[in-house]
Amino acid sequence: MWEKKQKNEEIKAILGKGAEFIGKLIFDGSVRIDGDFEGEINGKGSLVIGEGAAIKATISVKSIYISGEVQGDMEISEKVHINSSGKFTGNVQTPVMVMEEGAFFDGKSAMSGKGQHRPTEPEAD
């Protein structure tokens, strides 16, 4: 799954296992986090949360792929994908959400934006 995305976007940064970061991350392209991150993440590309990663952040990116643990609020413009090992706790706003069997989600979701089909209401007679 990530391999397909990787061909289209160059990875700009990696926070490896055992690394910890507290602060604000701003990026264009793709970023992978396998360590611990606390703060704010804003990006115009994809964010990959690796298995074993622990994130406590407010996140605003194009797409996110979660295999680790994420806590916080997310505003995702294209797609959220929570893999079977992924855990998300918080609120999310996104037009597309994919959860594999075994994934954990505890929070609220709002699905709006691109890709959302809104049924038309019948006209009153």
ROBA-721739 format. One line per 4 residues: their letters; for each residue x, y, z of N, C-alpha, C, O. Coordinates in steps of 0.001 Angstrom, whole numbers, plus 500000, padded with zeros to 6 digits. Example, Ala and Ser with C-alpha at 12.3 -4.5 7.8 and 13.67 -1.06 7.14 Angstrom:
BEGIN
AS> 513190 494310 507800 512300 495500 507800 513200 496700 507800 514236 496681 508465; 512850 497750 507080 513670 498940 507140 512900 500030 507870 513409 501138 508039;
! end
This chain:
BEGIN
MWEK> 500821 498819 500000 500000 500000 500000 500865 501243 500000 500698 502081 499114; 501783 501412 500947 502648 502579 500992 503602 502582 499808 503998 503648 499338; 503973 501413 499323 504894 501332 498207 504325 502042 496979 505070 502697 496249; 503029 501924 496742 502405 502595 495602 502497 504104 495761 502817 504801 494798;
KQKN> 502227 504622 496946 502262 506043 497206 503692 506567 497119 503920 507687 496660; 504635 505773 497550 506027 506166 497591 506562 506492 496201 507410 507373 496066; 506094 505814 495182 506555 506064 493822 506163 507457 493353 506869 508056 492543; 505037 507986 493854 504532 509271 493412 505078 510443 494219 505136 511560 493705;
EEIK> 505478 510220 495466 505940 511294 496325 507300 510947 496920 507513 509837 497408; 508200 511894 496875 509518 511717 497465 509419 511927 498978 508778 512871 499438; 510057 511043 499744 510074 511186 501198 511026 512325 501538 512202 512284 501176; 510524 513335 502226 511316 514513 502578 512009 514362 503927 513084 514926 504132;
AILG> 511406 513601 504858 512004 513446 506184 511535 512148 506819 510444 511653 506537; 512393 511606 507687 512057 510404 508446 512471 510652 509893 513588 511093 510161; 511562 510366 510822 511882 510367 512250 511920 508906 512653 510876 508264 512769; 513114 508377 512867 513302 506950 513082 512908 506460 514462 512685 507249 515380;
KGAE> 512825 505125 514595 512523 504497 515885 513545 504941 516910 514735 505053 516615; 513064 505194 518124 513939 505637 519208 514126 507143 519260 514598 507666 520269; 513767 507853 518198 513877 509312 518172 512605 509940 518744 511507 509418 518553; 512765 511064 519445 511631 511802 520001 511726 513243 519534 512813 513817 519460;
FIGK> 510557 513828 519215 510523 515214 518766 509314 515895 519374 508213 515343 519366; 509520 517109 519907 508417 517931 520419 508497 519253 519679 509533 519917 519697; 507385 519645 519013 507388 520908 518294 506419 520917 517137 505376 520265 517171; 506783 521675 516098 505925 521862 514931 506656 521379 513686 507796 521768 513433;
LIFD> 505987 520525 512910 506545 519994 511670 505727 520527 510503 504507 520366 510470; 506393 521159 509549 505744 521676 508338 506488 521069 507157 507716 521121 507099; 505736 520485 506205 506409 519830 505085 505582 519874 503817 504377 520126 503839; 506270 519618 502700 505672 519458 501380 506289 518182 500827 507513 518063 500775;
GSVR> 505469 517235 500417 505974 515935 499978 505478 514867 500923 504311 514888 501317; 506332 513934 501297 505956 512853 502211 506907 512799 503391 508106 513042 503258; 506345 512472 504555 507134 512317 505767 506722 511012 506430 505546 510650 506447; 507714 510312 506977 507461 509072 507703 507948 509250 509134 509065 509709 509370;
IDGD> 507087 508877 510094 507456 508939 511505 507375 507535 512083 506317 506906 512063; 508503 507046 512599 508566 505752 513260 508865 505916 514753 508809 504945 515508; 509180 507133 515174 509504 507422 516567 508332 508067 517287 507171 507808 516972; 508657 508920 518269 507638 509616 519064 507613 511089 518679 508656 511731 518554;
FEGE> 506399 511616 518492 506235 513018 518098 505117 513622 518929 504076 513000 519140; 505349 514858 519405 504305 515588 520128 504312 517020 519632 505364 517657 519583; 503129 517538 519258 503051 518917 518799 502036 519112 517699 500873 518729 517831; 502491 519718 516599 501622 520076 515483 502282 519647 514177 503486 519819 513993;
INGK> 501474 519083 513267 501986 518640 511971 501110 519241 510879 499894 519046 510874; 501731 519974 509952 501041 520561 508803 501809 520195 507544 503012 520441 507447; 501114 519610 506584 501799 519226 505360 500909 519241 504145 499684 519168 504246; 501547 519338 502987 500832 519334 501707 500954 517994 501014 500650 517875 499827;
GSLV> 501401 516979 501751 501577 515659 501158 501097 514582 502098 500158 514785 502868; 501749 513428 502032 501357 512255 502817 502181 512137 504086 503372 512445 504106; 501525 511686 505139 502184 511414 506408 502011 509936 506697 500891 509425 506707; 503122 509249 506933 503097 507817 507225 503528 507632 508669 504624 508039 509055;
IGEG> 502659 507014 509469 502949 506721 510865 503263 505234 510944 502372 504398 510793; 504529 504905 511181 504974 503526 511192 504551 502774 512441 504207 503372 513461; 504582 501451 512343 504242 500595 513473 505217 500874 514617 506429 500918 514409; 504690 501060 515808 505521 501371 516974 505655 502857 517246 506134 503244 518311;
AAIK> 505238 503710 516298 505302 505159 516496 504212 505600 517469 503150 504982 517537; 504476 506672 518225 503503 507249 519148 503413 508746 518872 504383 509481 519060; 502236 509193 518424 502041 510576 518015 500939 511205 518872 499864 510628 519033; 501219 512398 519423 500217 513219 520113 500290 514575 519437 501185 515371 519720;
ATIS> 499333 514840 518530 499462 516048 517726 498145 516472 517106 497198 515693 516995; 498116 517728 516707 497094 518255 515822 497683 518113 514423 498780 518598 514147; 496936 517441 513541 497492 517089 512231 496609 517634 511114 495389 517467 511131; 497243 518287 510145 496558 518778 508955 497441 518436 507756 498447 519101 507505;
VKSI> 497053 517384 507013 497821 516923 505858 496877 516476 504754 495659 516445 504930; 497462 516131 503610 496679 515644 502464 496182 514220 502719 494992 513946 502561; 497080 513310 503114 496712 511919 503401 497554 511426 504563 498677 511878 504784; 496971 510476 505306 497697 509887 506417 497484 508385 506415 496374 507897 506204;
YISG> 498574 507659 506656 498557 506198 506721 499054 505821 508111 500214 506063 508442; 498182 505229 508926 498491 504976 510327 498698 503487 510583 497789 502680 510390; 499912 503135 511023 500198 501772 511467 500581 501768 512940 500584 500715 513578; 500904 502937 513482 501254 503096 514892 500086 503671 515658 498929 503372 515364;
EVQG> 500399 504513 516658 499366 505087 517525 499341 506601 517378 500374 507263 517477; 498137 507148 517138 497967 508587 516971 496862 509062 517904 495788 508465 517968; 497141 510151 518629 496151 510803 519483 496104 512265 519093 497144 512902 518928; 494885 512807 518945 494745 514219 518616 493649 514442 517598 492876 513537 517282;
DMEI> 493597 515649 517094 492614 516011 516081 493291 516086 514730 494416 516570 514600; 492567 515587 513710 493132 515570 512359 492162 516196 511372 490954 515968 511435; 492711 516989 510460 491969 517514 509319 492732 517065 508086 493794 517599 507765; 492171 516065 507393 492851 515422 506274 492070 515730 504994 490882 515421 504900;
SEKV> 492735 516337 504013 492020 516801 502820 491667 515697 501832 490726 515868 501057; 492385 514559 501826 492078 513508 500860 491695 512166 501479 490620 511643 501185; 492565 511588 502345 492299 510208 502776 492990 509859 504082 494149 510208 504306; 492246 509157 504946 492794 508560 506164 492773 507052 505951 491750 506491 505558;
HINS> 493902 506394 506210 493967 504936 506100 494569 504411 507405 495735 504663 507707; 493761 503679 508170 494241 503088 509410 494461 501606 509150 493514 500856 508912; 495723 501193 509200 496078 499792 508968 495659 498926 510151 495259 499451 511190; 495745 497623 510005 495289 496694 511044 496020 496890 512369 495448 496615 513423;
SGKF> 497258 497355 512346 498005 497595 513578 497836 499025 514092 498362 499361 515153; 497112 499866 513360 496974 501277 513698 495932 501552 514764 494935 500841 514885; 496188 502617 515545 495261 503061 516584 495120 504569 516473 496115 505293 516424; 493871 505043 516434 493624 506482 516397 492604 506848 517457 491541 506233 517550;
TGNV> 492934 507857 518260 492037 508382 519276 491945 509888 519060 492955 510590 519114; 490741 510381 518817 490552 511810 518604 489452 512082 517606 488602 511229 517348; 489476 513278 517046 488480 513702 516069 489140 513835 514713 490281 514283 514602; 488406 513438 513679 488963 513510 512330 487921 514055 511365 486738 513722 511442;
QTPV> 488393 514907 510449 487569 515397 509354 488283 515037 508072 489427 515436 507852; 487591 514265 507207 488180 513794 505960 487076 513346 505004 486009 512931 505459; 487304 513418 503699 486292 512911 502776 486318 511388 502631 485298 510786 502292; 487480 510752 502885 487615 509304 502705 488330 508715 503921 489380 509205 504338;
MVME> 487741 507651 504485 488361 506970 505615 488328 505474 505371 487273 504904 505094; 489505 504830 505477 489633 503393 505280 490183 502800 506571 491196 503263 507095; 489515 501784 507075 489989 501098 508275 490072 499615 507988 489075 498989 507625; 491258 499049 508148 491424 497621 507952 490906 496875 509179 490796 497442 510266;
EGAF> 490593 495602 508985 490149 494773 510099 491228 494753 511175 492400 494519 510878; 490839 494997 512417 491773 495037 513530 492210 496442 513905 492792 496643 514970; 491938 497421 513041 492288 498813 513340 491444 499312 514511 490335 498828 514736; 491985 500298 515264 491295 500852 516415 490988 502319 516149 491861 503077 515724;
FDGK> 489727 502722 516404 489302 504110 516252 488402 504456 517424 487405 503777 517669; 488754 505521 518158 487931 505991 519262 487847 507498 519145 488814 508202 519436; 486704 507994 518723 486544 509431 518557 485364 509746 517672 484431 508953 517546; 485417 510908 517061 484355 511366 516170 484936 511612 514786 486077 512048 514634;
SAMS> 484118 511320 513786 484557 511589 512419 483513 512431 511705 482311 512274 511920; 483986 513311 510867 483121 514118 510001 483636 513905 508594 484805 514161 508305; 482764 513435 507720 483168 513151 506351 482559 514226 505447 481352 514256 505207; 483422 515096 504963 482964 516154 504082 484074 516490 503101 485226 516098 503288;
GKGQ> 483720 517209 502070 484724 517615 501090 484647 516780 499838 483603 516208 499528; 485768 516705 499103 485836 515972 497848 485464 514512 498054 485799 513918 499079; 484786 513950 497101 484455 512541 497151 483191 512227 497934 482740 511082 497958; 482622 513234 498572 481421 512979 499368 480189 513077 498479 480000 514063 497767;
HRPT> 479367 512056 498529 478111 512058 497801 477019 512518 498745 476798 511918 499797; 476343 513582 498364 475239 514083 499181 473944 513810 498437 473747 514308 497329; 473059 513020 499038 471806 512722 498356 470957 513976 498233 470932 514820 499129; 470268 514082 497113 469378 515205 496932 468055 514923 497596 467566 513793 497584;
EPEA> 467475 515962 498177 466172 515805 498815 465079 516003 497782 465199 516840 496887; 463996 515215 497912 462897 515392 496967 462240 516748 497162 462150 517260 498278; 461781 517324 496045 461139 518626 496119 459770 518487 496753 459070 517494 496552; 459402 519496 497518 458084 519504 498184 457012 519807 497148 457209 520629 496253;
D> 455866 519125 497282 454768 519355 496334 453910 520516 496750 452942 520846 496064;
! end
